Amino acid sequence: MAKDWSIKNLYFYLVCLVTLFLFVGGVISGINSAMQIALPDKPNIPIVYSYYPEYRSESNQAEFDPPPLEELEKRRAEQEQTDRYYQGYAKRSLLNSIALMIISAPFYLYHWNRVKP
């Protein structure tokens, strides 16, 4: 019985616990990143507000004065650039999660096989 709780076995159990947590964290992060790629977050606001945020609050204007076409195109291009950035970030995050799972799994398996009597 004393052999089961040696310093060496405690070390193996501790490494198994840590690598198991790393693997589970990688799985959770990977699922979250995959969902961000498949279903990106989009604000649920009218298109006028995304192009012209000054009209979000109630104003005293009776009529809506649309911004010039150049301004709308500029804001649309900025939004597309931001969307591409967040898609790239989600893809990098997914790859990091996969790498974490690939690295932690062999460490876990090796140490778990060593701790078994």
C-alpha positions, 0 to 999 in steps of 0.5 A, spaced: 500 500 500 505 504 501 508 503 494 501 506 491 502 513 494 510 514 493 512 520 491 513 518 484 506 516 483 503 522 486 507 526 481 504 521 475 497 523 478 498 530 479 501 530 471 495 526 469 490 531 473 493 537 470 494 534 463 487 532 463 484 539 465 488 542 459 485 537 454 478 539 457 480 546 456 482 545 449 476 541 448 471 547 451 475 552 447 475 548 441 468 548 441 467 555 442 471 557 437 468 552 432 461 555 434 464 562 432 466 560 426 460 557 424 455 562 427 459 569 428 456 574 433 452 579 429 449 585 432 441 585 432 440 592 430 437 596 424 442 597 418 441 605 419 444 604 426 450 600 424 452 605 418 450 611 422 450 611 430 448 618 431 441 616 430 441 611 435 438 616 440 432 619 440 433 626 436 429 632 435 429 631 427 423 629 424 426 627 418 432 622 416 438 625 413 442 619 410 449 620 410 453 620 403 454 614 399 462 615 400 461 615 408 456 609 407 461 605 403 467 607 408 463 604 414 461 598 410 468 597 408 471 598 415 465 593 418 468 588 413 475 588 415 473 588 422 469 581 420 475 578 417 479 580 423 474 576 428 474 570 423 481 570 423 481 570 430 476 565 431 480 560 426 487 562 430 483 560 437 481 554 434 488 552 431 490 553 438 485 549 442 487 543 437 494 544 438 493 544 446 489 537 445 494 534 441 500 536 446 496 534 452 494 527 450 500 524 449 503 527 456 496 524 459 497 517 456 504 516 458 503 518 465 497 514 466 500 508 463 506 509 468 502 510 474 498 503 473 501 498 477 
